[in-house]
Amino acid sequence: MKTYGPQHAKKQKKKQQLEQKILVHLKKLGPSLYDALSLHFETNHPAEIQPVLRGLKEYGYIDVTRDKMVTITTFGLQQLKLK
């Protein structure tokens, strides 16, 4: 069994906070371009947000259209209410 240390916990917390910020942003401001979200939330390291956005999409919290427009889903809105 693999044991995770405090560094892993810190990364997980940062990821969860970023997920929350993205969902709140989409709820308040509406749809946004995928690349614009990357630049908005991670101006110094845009590659770090890519796994977070992919995870939100896989969980069904956001939808990404063919033209890379990101919207929050009903499930994503429900998730915000739970937090």
C-alpha positions in Angstrom: 0.0 0.0 0.0 1.4 3.4 -1.0 1.5 6.1 1.7 1.1 9.7 0.6 3.0 12.4 2.5 2.2 16.0 3.2 3.5 17.1 -0.2 0.9 15.0 -1.9 -1.8 16.3 0.4 -0.7 19.9 -0.4 -0.9 19.2 -4.2 -4.4 17.7 -3.8 -5.6 20.6 -1.8 -4.3 23.1 -4.4 -6.0 21.1 -7.2 -9.3 21.0 -5.4 -9.1 24.8 -4.8 -8.4 25.4 -8.4 -11.3 23.2 -9.4 -13.6 25.2 -7.1 -12.3 28.5 -8.5 -12.9 27.4 -12.1 -16.4 26.3 -11.4 -17.2 29.6 -9.5 -15.7 31.6 -12.4 -17.9 29.8 -14.9 -21.0 30.2 -12.8 -20.5 33.9 -12.3 -19.1 34.9 -15.8 -20.6 32.3 -18.0 -18.9 30.3 -20.8 -15.2 30.9 -21.4 -12.6 29.8 -23.9 -10.5 26.9 -22.8 -7.2 28.8 -23.4 -8.5 31.9 -21.7 -9.2 29.9 -18.5 -5.7 28.5 -18.7 -4.2 32.0 -18.9 -6.6 33.4 -16.3 -5.9 30.9 -13.5 -2.2 29.9 -14.2 -0.5 32.9 -15.9 3.0 31.6 -14.9 2.4 27.9 -15.6 -0.6 27.3 -18.0 0.3 23.7 -18.4 -0.6 22.9 -14.8 -4.3 23.8 -15.3 -4.7 21.3 -18.2 -5.1 18.2 -16.0 -7.5 20.1 -13.8 -9.7 21.0 -16.7 -9.5 17.5 -18.1 -10.6 16.1 -14.7 -13.5 18.5 -14.4 -14.6 17.4 -17.9 -14.2 13.7 -17.0 -16.3 14.2 -13.8 -19.0 15.9 -15.9 -18.7 19.3 -14.1 -17.8 21.2 -17.3 -18.6 20.7 -20.9 -16.1 21.7 -23.7 -17.4 22.3 -27.2 -15.6 21.6 -30.4 -14.6 25.3 -30.6 -13.1 25.0 -27.1 -15.8 26.9 -25.3 -16.1 25.8 -21.6 -19.4 25.8 -19.8 -20.4 24.6 -16.3 -22.9 21.7 -16.4 -25.9 21.2 -14.1 -23.8 18.6 -12.3 -21.1 21.2 -11.8 -23.6 23.7 -10.4 -24.8 21.0 -8.0 -21.3 20.3 -6.9 -20.8 24.0 -6.0 -23.9 23.9 -3.8 -22.4 21.0 -1.9 -19.3 22.9 -0.9 
